Amino acid sequence: MKDNYDFFKVKKGSIIPISEKQIKVNIPLDKEILDWFRAKVHVMGGGDYQALINRALYEYIQCQENQTVN
């Protein structure tokens, strides 16, 4: 471990940039919801719990669309 670190060229923001089709939002979620998704990602061996939430929302929308059509 170094005694000093140079953070002069560090950029603020996420390490992995979001795609052009994504929009960053802040929404309040119940602790139990976040805990569930974080645990799910942990069981899967790692990953991005936010991506998992995004996928779950897509699947919910698809189910709703299918119910409307039938």
C-alpha positions as CSV (number, residue, x, y, z in Angstrom):
1,M,0.0,0.0,0.0
2,K,1.3,3.4,-0.9
3,D,1.8,6.2,1.6
4,N,0.2,8.7,-0.7
5,Y,-2.2,8.5,-3.7
6,D,-2.6,11.1,-6.5
7,F,-6.3,11.7,-7.2
8,F,-5.6,14.8,-9.4
9,K,-6.8,13.2,-12.6
10,V,-9.8,11.4,-11.1
11,K,-13.1,12.0,-12.7
12,K,-16.4,12.2,-10.8
13,G,-19.1,9.7,-11.7
14,S,-19.7,6.0,-12.1
15,I,-16.9,3.6,-13.0
16,I,-18.9,2.0,-15.7
17,P,-20.8,4.6,-17.7
18,I,-24.5,4.0,-18.4
19,S,-25.7,3.3,-22.0
20,E,-27.2,6.0,-24.1
21,K,-30.7,4.5,-23.8
22,Q,-30.6,4.6,-20.0
23,I,-31.5,7.5,-17.7
24,K,-30.1,7.8,-14.2
25,V,-32.9,8.4,-11.7
26,N,-33.1,8.3,-7.9
27,I,-36.2,6.5,-6.5
28,P,-36.9,5.5,-3.0
29,L,-37.2,1.8,-2.6
30,D,-38.1,-0.2,0.5
31,K,-35.0,-1.7,2.3
32,E,-36.5,-5.2,1.9
33,I,-36.7,-4.7,-1.9
34,L,-33.0,-3.7,-2.1
35,D,-31.9,-6.4,0.3
36,W,-33.7,-9.0,-1.8
37,F,-32.1,-7.9,-5.1
38,R,-28.6,-7.6,-3.5
39,A,-28.9,-11.1,-2.0
40,K,-30.1,-12.5,-5.3
41,V,-27.0,-11.0,-7.0
42,H,-24.8,-12.4,-4.3
43,V,-26.2,-15.9,-4.8
44,M,-25.6,-15.5,-8.5
45,G,-21.9,-14.9,-7.8
46,G,-21.9,-11.2,-8.3
47,G,-23.2,-8.7,-10.7
48,D,-25.2,-5.5,-10.7
49,Y,-28.3,-5.5,-8.6
50,Q,-29.6,-2.4,-10.4
51,A,-29.4,-4.3,-13.7
52,L,-31.4,-7.0,-12.0
53,I,-34.1,-4.5,-10.9
54,N,-34.2,-3.1,-14.5
55,R,-34.7,-6.7,-15.9
56,A,-37.4,-7.4,-13.3
57,L,-39.3,-4.2,-14.3
58,Y,-39.1,-5.2,-18.0
59,E,-40.5,-8.6,-17.2
60,Y,-43.3,-7.0,-15.2
61,I,-44.1,-4.7,-18.1
62,Q,-44.2,-7.7,-20.5
63,C,-46.6,-9.6,-18.2
64,Q,-48.9,-6.5,-18.1
65,E,-48.8,-6.2,-21.9
66,N,-49.6,-9.9,-22.3
67,Q,-52.6,-9.5,-19.9
68,T,-53.9,-6.6,-21.9
69,V,-53.7,-8.5,-25.2
70,N,-55.4,-11.7,-23.9
